[in-house]
Amino acid sequence: MITSIINVIVITMNSENEVFPDGFIQFKNDKITLIGDRKDYVKPAECEEIDGKRGILMPGMINLHSHLGMIPFRGLQDDCVDRLRKFLLPMEKAEMSPELVYASTKYALSEMLLGGITTVMDMYYFEKETARAAQDMSIRAFLGETIIDEGACDFENPYESLEYAEEFIQQYQNHPLITPCIAPHSTTTCSEDVLCKAHELSRKYSVPLTMHISEMDYEIQYFMEKYQMSPIAYMNHLGIVDDRLVAAHCIYMNDGDFAIMKGKNASVAHCIGSNTKAAKGIAPVKDMIEHGITVGLGTDGPASGNTLDIITQFKLFADFHKNINRDRSLFPASSIVAMGTINGAKALHIDEYIGSLEAGKQADIVLLETESVNMFPIYDPYSTLVYSANSSNVSMVFVAGKCVVKDKKLKEHNLKDLREELMNQMMQRENNLFQEHLL
């Protein structure tokens, strides 16, 4: 089946950053076949033609770091000091179950799809349930089982988690939408042996490894006192920094760290929303980019950053980074949109397939309407996306050519039903912690 979307402002995000102010796109099944100026458009026979009504057409956005199962914890103890160790980790261990992860993931993915995200990288527990939910929601997903020393809600020790992770990787190799990963939790929550074994799996199966690195001030202090190294230097000493690494956060980096990350072609998932909400600091993205490091954007988990759309991250990124560098001209809007699209694809080494709108690539496509009050006038579509748009402007979403959002609604799922399913799972927890806090 051929589909054409016409009468749109097309942002390609290709290497020339081409924009077609009055453009069209055409795709057949899961692949883009034509893209260009509307004057060159000829309607094919047996084609579904969609009038984009002067909307902005762009590549599907890529969320490079999230924890999809965390929806039940969103909004709980948001202002708690050291929330991770005092609240989130104990709550997860007490309350999380396979059923709750499945229901939470579907709800989280509905929020992402409605916000124009077509690819997400996740690290959480019971990751087979996450994969099941991702398939149900028809989204492209890179999924890694979290490995943590102290044991978690799914396994008592990290070696059981590593066995599960290997089974998961084997199960989902060569899946069209699901790419398995390995996800040791962080430099301070995994032993050297566990980190090395996780990396062995990444190398053995050629899958990404993602983890939290250089995120906490106490993490930096610990490694300097014990090893006289930064966490990134320590990871490099273990041989773990390579081109499969997607390092989440990297708030604290020095010149040596920049050189290591660039030299090994490792990438960074920058989560400006969760980092600034937690008052952890602002990662030195300007320096990363000047050193040639690939940086994509992540929302972090819904319990950390609360919102699960990349458009919110666009504006937060612009505001914080221009401010801290005292330079309004820094990071033009087009470069910020690139971080949420083609740069994310480069970090995952799939930019040959997604991340830009080009003939031959996968039809991961997002249409934002421009009829809402906040979307007029449009002089520069990149600036509109970064400074004016919000997730409610997303009107249509295609993943691999399949329409998953139409007229701002999920096409194959009912949001009310997904919410009810999640609420039922939350209410079934033995400790009643969710019930205690609900209004």
LOROTI-244109 format. One line per 8 residues: their letters; for each residue x, y, z of C-alpha. Coordinates in Angstrom, 2 decimals. Layout:
BEGIN
a> X Y Z | ...
END
This chain:
BEGIN
mitsiinv> 0.00 0.00 0.00 | 1.30 3.46 -0.94 | 0.64 6.39 1.37 | 1.25 10.05 0.51 | 1.17 12.98 2.93 | 0.93 16.29 1.08 | 0.59 19.97 1.93 | 3.19 19.86 4.72
ivitmnse> 6.34 21.66 5.86 | 8.88 18.85 5.65 | 11.91 18.80 7.96 | 14.11 16.01 6.63 | 17.03 16.11 9.12 | 19.20 14.72 6.32 | 22.89 15.66 6.01 | 21.96 18.90 4.20
nevfpdgf> 19.19 19.73 6.69 | 16.80 20.10 3.77 | 13.43 21.69 4.44 | 10.55 21.66 1.96 | 8.21 24.53 2.90 | 5.49 23.09 0.67 | 6.40 19.44 0.54 | 5.22 15.86 0.48
iqfkndki> 6.34 12.41 1.49 | 5.41 9.06 0.05 | 5.99 5.64 1.54 | 5.15 2.10 0.61 | 4.61 -0.36 3.43 | 7.47 0.38 5.86 | 9.83 2.36 3.60 | 9.97 5.93 2.38
tligdrkd> 9.96 6.02 -1.43 | 9.79 9.72 -2.31 | 10.17 13.05 -0.56 | 10.37 16.54 -1.93 | 8.64 19.68 -3.15 | 4.91 19.45 -3.70 | 5.20 20.76 -7.27 | 6.97 17.51 -8.13
yvkpaece> 4.27 15.33 -6.57 | 2.20 12.99 -8.74 | -0.46 10.94 -7.03 | 0.13 7.23 -7.72 | -2.64 4.80 -8.48 | -4.03 2.99 -5.44 | -2.65 5.52 -3.00 | -3.99 6.74 0.33
eidgkrgi> -3.49 10.50 0.21 | -3.44 12.49 3.45 | -3.77 16.27 3.52 | -1.31 17.49 6.14 | -3.05 20.90 6.34 | 0.25 22.82 6.46 | 1.48 20.83 9.41 | 5.14 20.16 10.22
lmpgminl> 6.31 16.73 9.07 | 9.44 15.39 10.74 | 11.26 12.14 11.54 | 10.01 10.16 14.52 | 11.71 11.35 17.69 | 14.12 9.13 19.62 | 14.13 8.88 23.42 | 17.62 7.67 24.29
hshlgmip> 17.07 6.99 27.99 | 14.02 5.95 29.98 | 12.64 3.57 32.60 | 9.19 2.72 31.28 | 8.02 0.72 34.27 | 8.22 3.73 36.61 | 4.82 5.27 35.81 | 3.29 4.23 39.18
frglqddc> 5.96 6.30 40.99 | 5.44 9.47 38.97 | 4.79 12.42 41.28 | 5.63 10.54 44.49 | 8.14 12.33 46.75 | 9.27 14.64 43.95 | 11.02 16.99 46.37 | 12.70 14.28 48.45
vdrlrkfl> 16.47 14.69 48.93 | 18.42 11.67 47.58 | 15.15 10.32 46.23 | 16.82 7.43 44.39 | 18.35 5.73 47.42 | 15.82 6.76 50.04 | 12.64 6.22 48.07 | 12.70 4.87 44.52
lpmekaem> 14.94 1.82 44.86 | 13.17 0.59 48.05 | 9.73 1.24 46.52 | 10.59 -0.64 43.35 | 11.87 -3.60 45.32 | 8.71 -3.69 47.44 | 6.06 -3.03 44.81 | 7.17 -3.93 41.28
spelvyas> 5.89 -7.08 39.56 | 5.83 -8.43 35.99 | 2.16 -7.47 35.64 | 2.78 -3.94 36.89 | 5.76 -3.49 34.53 | 3.64 -4.63 31.58 | 0.74 -2.29 32.37 | 3.05 0.62 33.20
tkyalsem> 5.07 0.18 30.04 | 2.01 0.21 27.81 | 0.84 3.41 29.47 | 4.28 5.03 29.22 | 4.56 4.07 25.56 | 1.14 5.54 24.85 | 2.42 8.86 26.22 | 5.54 8.60 24.08
llggittv> 3.66 7.76 20.89 | 1.18 10.57 21.47 | 4.19 12.87 21.83 | 5.82 11.75 18.57 | 8.44 9.33 19.92 | 8.86 6.34 17.62 | 12.02 4.83 19.17 | 12.92 4.46 22.84
mdmyyfek> 15.87 3.02 24.75 | 14.78 1.55 28.07 | 16.46 -0.03 31.06 | 14.28 -1.62 33.72 | 13.26 -4.87 35.40 | 11.20 -7.79 34.03 | 12.31 -6.60 30.59 | 10.55 -9.45 28.79
etaraaqd> 7.30 -7.83 29.92 | 8.57 -4.50 28.60 | 9.23 -6.16 25.23 | 5.76 -7.69 25.20 | 4.24 -4.27 25.87 | 6.40 -2.61 23.21 | 5.22 -5.12 20.63 | 1.60 -4.53 21.65
msiraflg> 2.09 -0.77 21.18 | 3.98 -1.15 17.87 | 6.94 1.04 18.81 | 10.62 0.65 18.00 | 12.44 -0.17 21.24 | 15.96 -0.87 22.51 | 15.42 -2.76 25.77 | 17.92 -3.71 28.45
etiidega> 17.45 -5.71 31.64 | 18.77 -3.72 34.60 | 21.61 -5.40 36.50 | 22.21 -4.23 40.06 | 24.36 -5.71 42.84 | 22.01 -5.45 45.79 | 19.29 -7.42 44.06 | 16.04 -6.00 42.78
cdfenpye> 12.35 -6.74 42.42 | 12.93 -9.49 39.86 | 16.14 -11.22 41.01 | 17.95 -11.59 44.32 | 21.44 -11.19 42.87 | 23.02 -9.70 39.73 | 24.20 -13.02 38.34 | 20.60 -14.24 38.03
sleyaeef> 19.84 -10.97 36.26 | 22.74 -11.54 33.88 | 21.41 -15.01 33.00 | 17.96 -13.54 32.36 | 19.52 -10.78 30.28 | 21.32 -13.28 28.06 | 18.09 -15.25 27.53 | 16.35 -11.99 26.65
iqqyqnhp> 19.06 -11.03 24.15 | 18.85 -14.44 22.49 | 15.05 -14.28 22.33 | 14.91 -10.90 20.58 | 17.85 -11.02 18.22 | 16.79 -10.03 14.69 | 13.35 -8.80 15.75 | 12.03 -6.09 13.38
litpciap> 11.19 -3.59 16.15 | 12.80 -4.85 19.38 | 16.57 -4.63 19.86 | 17.83 -6.26 23.06 | 20.51 -4.52 25.15 | 22.34 -4.99 28.42 | 21.92 -2.42 31.19 | 24.13 -2.50 34.30
hstttcse> 22.58 0.10 36.60 | 25.52 2.37 37.36 | 29.18 2.59 38.28 | 28.42 2.60 42.02 | 25.69 -0.08 42.09 | 27.54 -2.78 40.15 | 30.78 -4.52 41.11 | 33.73 -4.71 38.77
dvlckahe> 32.95 -8.36 38.05 | 29.31 -7.63 37.20 | 30.25 -4.69 34.98 | 32.75 -6.83 33.08 | 30.31 -9.71 32.66 | 27.66 -7.31 31.35 | 30.17 -5.96 28.86 | 31.06 -9.50 27.80
lsrkysvp> 27.41 -10.04 26.85 | 27.37 -6.78 24.91 | 30.47 -7.86 23.01 | 29.37 -11.47 22.52 | 26.03 -10.54 20.96 | 27.01 -7.13 19.51 | 24.22 -5.38 21.40 | 24.25 -1.93 23.02
ltmhisem> 25.22 -1.44 26.65 | 23.57 1.42 28.48 | 24.05 2.61 32.04 | 24.14 5.66 34.31 | 27.63 7.19 34.38 | 29.02 10.34 36.03 | 25.58 11.35 37.26 | 26.08 11.84 41.01
dyeiqyfm> 28.46 14.06 42.96 | 29.11 11.28 45.48 | 29.97 8.97 42.55 | 32.70 11.36 41.40 | 34.07 11.68 44.92 | 34.09 7.90 45.44 | 36.11 7.16 42.30 | 38.57 9.97 42.89
ekyqmspi> 39.24 8.84 46.47 | 39.43 5.11 45.71 | 40.99 5.00 42.22 | 42.17 8.57 41.51 | 40.04 8.32 38.37 | 36.77 9.63 37.06 | 33.97 7.06 36.61 | 34.46 7.21 32.83
aymnhlgi> 38.21 6.65 33.18 | 37.47 3.72 35.51 | 35.03 2.22 32.99 | 37.61 2.67 30.27 | 40.22 0.99 32.49 | 37.88 -2.02 32.64 | 37.54 -2.00 28.85 | 33.83 -1.19 28.94
vddrlvaa> 33.86 2.10 27.02 | 33.37 1.28 23.33 | 31.12 2.15 20.41 | 28.24 0.12 21.86 | 28.07 2.26 25.02 | 25.20 4.72 25.48 | 26.12 6.53 28.69 | 23.18 8.17 30.44
hciymndg> 23.63 11.62 32.02 | 27.43 12.28 32.11 | 26.86 15.45 34.14 | 30.41 15.48 35.51 | 33.09 15.17 32.81 | 36.65 16.42 32.38 | 38.93 16.77 29.37 | 40.20 13.24 29.80
dfaimkgk> 36.64 11.91 29.78 | 35.85 13.77 26.57 | 38.91 12.24 24.91 | 38.00 8.73 26.07 | 34.39 8.94 24.89 | 35.35 10.38 21.51 | 38.24 7.96 21.03 | 36.00 4.96 21.67
nasvahci> 33.04 6.39 19.71 | 30.77 6.08 22.75 | 27.58 8.17 22.94 | 25.72 10.16 25.59 | 22.01 10.25 26.45 | 21.44 13.73 27.84 | 18.44 14.08 30.17 | 18.15 17.81 30.83
gsntkaak> 14.66 17.60 32.38 | 15.40 15.05 35.07 | 18.91 16.37 35.77 | 17.76 19.92 36.46 | 14.64 18.84 38.35 | 16.89 16.84 40.70 | 19.35 19.78 40.97 | 22.18 17.50 39.87
giapvkdm> 23.67 19.98 37.45 | 23.84 20.58 33.72 | 25.96 18.24 31.63 | 28.70 19.93 29.56 | 27.06 19.22 26.22 | 28.80 22.15 24.52 | 32.17 20.58 25.36 | 30.97 17.10 24.37
iehgitvg> 29.95 18.29 20.93 | 33.14 20.31 20.47 | 35.04 17.07 21.15 | 32.96 15.22 18.55 | 30.87 13.08 20.92 | 27.41 12.06 19.70 | 24.73 13.37 22.09 | 21.06 12.41 21.97
lgtdgpas> 18.16 13.33 24.25 | 16.36 11.26 26.86 | 13.45 11.89 29.18 | 14.71 9.58 31.93 | 12.00 7.66 33.76 | 8.57 9.16 34.49 | 9.45 9.14 38.18 | 12.52 11.27 37.48
gntldiit> 11.59 13.69 34.70 | 7.81 13.26 34.96 | 7.09 13.99 31.29 | 7.82 11.46 28.58 | 8.10 13.52 25.41 | 11.13 14.87 23.61 | 9.48 18.15 22.62 | 9.57 19.19 26.29
qfklfadf> 13.29 18.36 26.34 | 13.88 20.58 23.29 | 12.87 23.75 25.10 | 14.46 22.78 28.40 | 17.70 22.07 26.57 | 17.69 25.43 24.80 | 16.82 27.41 27.91 | 19.32 25.80 30.27
hkninrdr> 22.29 25.50 27.92 | 22.01 28.99 26.46 | 21.70 30.35 29.98 | 24.59 28.50 31.60 | 26.86 29.39 28.66 | 25.56 32.98 28.55 | 25.19 32.69 24.77 | 21.81 33.11 23.08
slfpassi> 23.22 32.05 19.70 | 24.51 28.73 21.04 | 22.71 25.59 19.86 | 20.53 26.80 16.98 | 17.08 25.20 17.02 | 17.96 22.88 14.12 | 20.85 21.38 16.14 | 18.53 20.72 19.09
vamgting> 15.98 18.95 16.88 | 18.87 16.89 15.50 | 19.64 15.65 19.02 | 16.11 14.27 19.30 | 16.16 12.62 15.88 | 19.25 11.83 13.78 | 21.75 12.06 16.67 | 19.74 9.53 18.65
akalhide> 19.83 7.22 15.63 | 23.60 7.68 15.36 | 24.04 6.84 19.05 | 22.17 3.58 18.43 | 24.03 2.96 15.15 | 20.80 2.81 13.16 | 21.04 6.15 11.34 | 21.17 4.17 8.09
yigsleag> 17.54 3.22 8.76 | 15.90 5.94 10.86 | 16.46 9.45 12.23 | 15.84 11.39 9.02 | 13.26 11.44 6.24 | 15.03 10.03 3.19 | 14.09 7.61 0.44 | 14.96 4.07 1.44
kqadivll> 14.73 4.68 5.19 | 12.06 3.33 7.50 | 8.80 5.29 7.52 | 9.03 6.54 11.12 | 7.14 9.79 10.63 | 5.49 12.43 12.83 | 3.03 15.13 11.79 | 2.42 18.13 14.05
etesvnmf> -0.63 20.25 13.35 | -0.16 24.00 13.10 | -3.77 25.05 13.67 | -3.52 25.39 17.45 | -3.10 28.83 18.99 | 0.56 28.25 19.92 | 1.61 27.28 16.39 | 1.22 30.60 14.56
piydpyst> 3.01 32.21 12.86 | 5.75 29.94 11.51 | 8.90 31.58 10.17 | 11.32 28.79 11.04 | 9.88 25.30 11.64 | 12.86 24.33 13.81 | 12.24 27.29 16.12 | 8.54 26.42 16.22
lvysanss> 9.37 22.88 17.36 | 11.86 23.98 20.02 | 10.21 27.11 21.44 | 6.48 26.95 20.63 | 5.31 23.38 20.15 | 4.25 20.88 22.79 | 3.28 17.23 22.65 | -0.42 18.05 22.22
nvsmvfva> 0.38 19.35 18.73 | 1.30 15.85 17.52 | -1.55 14.71 15.28 | -0.25 11.64 13.40 | 2.51 9.12 14.04 | 3.76 6.28 11.86 | 6.20 3.56 12.98 | 7.63 1.48 10.14
gkcvvkdk> 4.81 2.78 7.97 | 2.08 1.75 10.38 | -0.20 4.51 11.64 | -0.22 4.34 15.45 | -1.60 7.82 16.22 | -4.32 9.53 14.19 | -6.14 12.76 15.01 | -4.18 12.93 18.31
klkehnlk> -5.49 9.56 19.48 | -3.97 6.11 19.66 | -5.20 4.21 16.64 | -5.26 0.68 18.08 | -5.62 1.32 21.82 | -7.93 3.20 24.13 | -6.08 5.42 26.58 | -8.83 5.08 29.18
dlreelmn> -8.53 1.28 29.06 | -4.73 1.45 29.42 | -5.10 3.73 32.44 | -7.69 1.44 34.02 | -5.47 -1.59 33.50 | -2.57 0.19 35.18 | -4.69 1.47 38.05 | -6.00 -2.04 38.71
qmmqrenn> -2.46 -3.36 38.94 | -1.45 -0.54 41.28 | -4.40 -1.27 43.57 | -3.50 -4.97 43.77 | -0.13 -4.36 45.41 | 0.15 -5.98 48.84 | 1.66 -3.05 50.73 | -0.99 -0.52 49.65
lfqehll> 1.66 2.17 49.23 | 0.06 3.56 46.08 | -3.38 3.73 47.70 | -1.94 5.69 50.62 | -0.76 8.50 48.36 | -3.54 8.68 45.75 | -5.96 11.60 45.84
END
